[in-house]
C-alpha cells in the first residue's frame, strides 16, 4: 500500500469516527470510550496530513509560477526561494508523519513489572542490583510515576539478590521496555581490599502489566503452594503459612511472593506478576513472528543479552546495542541522565521500523 493510500484511509476513518461520536446516544459507554480513544489517537495524525497536503499544494503553485513563461524575474526568484523552503518543510513533515503511522506497541501505555536479579559477581553483583533498582526508583520519581516494591530478597550487606517492583504511571512500559537484558558493572568493589577492578552483572526484566482482559489464566492450570515466610538467613518472619508459590503448569513459570503477612495479599501480588509474565510471553511470540529482523537492530530484550556496561573508573556508560557511550555515569545512576539513553534507543527503534517499511 502506498503512503498516499494509507493517508486516505486514515482521513476517511477519522471522518467516520467523528460522525459516529456526533451521535453518542447510539453507542454504549464502552463503545463510545473505545471510539473516542481511536479518534483522539488519529487526530494529530490527520493534522499532520493536512499540513503535508497544504505544503504540497503550495509546491504545485510555485511550480506553476516557475513554469509560466509570463512570470517576471522578480516573481520567479521569489518562487524559487519559496519552493526551496517548502521542499525542506515537506521532508520534515513527511518524516514526522511516517513516525506517527508506525504501528503502536499495544503495551506502551501500560504499567510495568520490573524484576532485577543479581548475576555473576557474588556480593558485588547484589550491590549493583540495588544500585540499578535505586536508579529506576529515582527515574520513576522524576517522571511522576509510582514504584511499589512487590518482592525483595536482600543480601545482608545492602545488596539485593532480587527485587520486583510495580511501576505505574503514564507510558511507563514505553520508556522502560528497552531496559531488559544483562547490565554489567566494572568497578572496585567496596568489599575488595586490593583495589582491583571487578566485573559483575545483574539481569533486568521489564514486563508490561497485564489486566484480566489481556490474559486469561485458568485455575486448573495453576498449582498453588503455601509455606512459611522467611527472612535473611532463614529466620522466621511470621508463624503462619502466608508465603505463596504459584506454578503455571502449561508454561512452567513459577512466581513466589512472601512480603505480605496475608496469604491473600501475597497470592494477589503473585498473580499480578504471573499475568505480566504470561502476557510478555505471548507478546514476544507475536513479535518473533512479525519483526525478528527489525528487532535485532536494537536488541531483542532477551534477558541473556548483555545490553549495557557501567564503567566506574572512566565514569562512562556504554549501551552496546546502539554503540552509544556517555560520560555521565553519576547522572545516569541517579536517574537524571537515563532519558538520554532511552531517547536514543527509541529513535533507533523507530529508524529500524521505517527502514523495514521502506523495504
C-alpha positions, -999 to 999 in steps of 0.1 A, spaced: 0 0 0 14 34 -10 18 62 15 -10 82 -2 -34 52 2 -25 50 39 -32 87 43 -66 84 26 -76 55 48 -66 75 80 -86 106 70 -116 85 60 -116 66 93 -112 99 112 -143 113 94 -162 81 102 -153 83 138 -164 119 140 -198 111 126 -202 82 150 -193 103 180 -217 130 169 -245 106 178 -234 93 212 -269 80 221 -265 52 195 -234 39 214 -230 22 247 -205 35 272 -177 10 263 -181 16 226 -181 54 230 -149 52 251 -132 30 225 -141 52 196 -132 84 214 -97 70 221 -93 60 185 -105 94 173 -81 111 198 -52 90 186 -59 97 149 -65 135 153 -28 145 155 -20 123 125 -48 139 105 -35 174 115 -1 164 101 -17 150 69 -35 184 65 -2 202 69 16 180 44 -12 185 18 -11 222 23 27 222 16 21 200 -15 -5 224 -28 19 254 -23 47 235 -40 23 230 -70 16 267 -71 53 275 -70 60 250 -98 32 266 -119 47 301 -115 81 288 -124 67 270 -154 48 301 -167 68 320 -193 50 352 -184 63 352 -148 87 381 -144 123 376 -130 115 391 -95 85 368 -91 104 339 -104 132 345 -78 107 346 -50 90 314 -62 124 296 -63 132 307 -27 97 296 -16 100 263 -34 133 255 -17 119 263 18 87 243 10 107 212 0 126 213 33 93 216 52 79 187 31 108 164 40 104 172 77 66 169 79 66 137 58 92 121 82 71 131 112 40 116 96 58 83 88 67 81 125 31 88 135 20 60 112 43 34 126 24 5 143 20 13 180 31 -13 206 -2 -21 223 17 -24 256 34 10 255 7 27 276 8 0 303 24 0 337 54 -23 341 66 -50 364 104 -45 368 124 -75 380 161 -72 389 183 -101 399 220 -102 409 240 -122 384 277 -132 383 299 -114 408 288 -125 443 282 -98 469 292 -71 444 265 -82 419 239 -78 447 252 -43 455 250 -34 418 214 -49 416 205 -25 444 221 4 425 201 -4 394 169 -5 414 176 29 430 183 42 395 148 31 383 132 44 416 147 78 411 138 78 373 102 69 383 101 98 408 114 123 381 86 112 358 59 114 384 54 76 384 49 53 414 73 24 422 59 -1 446 82 -29 458 64 -62 455 91 -87 465 126 -81 479 154 -105 489 184 -88 504 220 -100 507 226 -86 542 252 -60 533 229 -36 514 226 -56 482 197 -73 466 196 -109 455 164 -100 436 137 -73 437 104 -70 419 85 -37 416 53 -25 401 59 9 383 27 27 374 21 60 356 18 74 321 36 54 293 58 35 318 64 5 296 71 26 265 100 42 284 114 12 303 109 -17 278 144 -13 263 160 -19 298 155 -57 297 188 -76 295 221 -80 313 236 -49 328 274 -51 336 294 -31 360 332 -25 362 344 -10 394 365 -16 426 340 -33 450 336 -19 485 344 -54 497 377 -55 478 408 -45 498 434 -48 470 418 -21 448 414 -44 418 386 -37 393 359 -64 392 333 -71 366 299 -83 378 264 -82 364 227 -80 371 197 -90 350 168 -67 344 134 -78 330 107 -53 322 72 -68 317 40 -49 307 15 -53 335 -14 -74 322 -51 -68 330 -76 -96 333 -88 -88 298 -53 -91 284 -46 -126 295 -69 -152 309 -54 -176 335 -75 -207 342 -75 -220 378 -70 -256 365 -36 -245 350 -23 -234 384 -5 -253 412 -5 -232 444 17 -240 473 19 -221 506 47 -221 531 61 -201 560 78 -168 551 114 -165 560 138 -135 562 176 -133 556 193 -164 570 161 -184 572 148 -165 602 110 -169 606 92 -137 597 58 -149 610 42 -180 623 16 -186 595 20 -202 561 14 -169 543 40 -172 516 27 -183 482 43 -201 453 22 -203 421 33 -226 392 16 -221 358 17 -258 347 14 -253 309 45 -229 307 64 -239 339 65 -203 350 69 -201 388 62 -170 409 68 -167 446 56 -139 469 62 -136 507 65 -99 515 29 -96 529 17 -112 562 -16 -120 545 -17 -151 522 -45 -134 503 -23 -104 495 7 -125 486 -15 -145 462 -29 -113 446 7 -99 441 19 -133 427 -10 -134 402 -2 -99 390 34 -109 383 23 -142 367 -1 -124 344 26 -100 334 50 -129 326 24 -147 305 14 -115 287 50 -108 280 55 -144 267 26 -140 243 38 -106 233 72 -119 225 58 -147 204 39 -122 183 70 -100 179 90 -130 169 66 -137 141 63 -101 129 97 -84 134 127 -107 140 149 -89 116 140 -54 128 142 -62 165 178 -75 161 189 -40 153 180 -25 187 181 -57 207 156 -83 215 151 -75 251 163 -111 258 173 -113 294 205 -132 285 217 -104 261 244 -80 275 230 -46 268 249 -21 288 282 -16 308 287 9 337 324 16 340 332 35 372 369 41 367 362 60 335 328 74 346 311 61 315 281 41 304 280 22 271 249 8 255 262 -20 233 230 -23 212 235 11 196 272 18 203 264 48 224 288 59 252 280 87 276 305 100 302 276 107 326 277 77 349 267 95 381 238 113 364 225 81 348 227 61 380 208 90 397 181 86 371 186 121 357 206 110 327 187 79 318 164 97 294 193 104 270 200 67 267 163 58 264 156 85 238 185 72 217 171 36 219 136 48 209 150 68 179 170 38 168 139 15 171 119 40 150 146 42 124 147 4 121 109 3 117 110 29 90 137 10 72 117 -22 74 86 -3 60 106 11 31 119 -24 21 
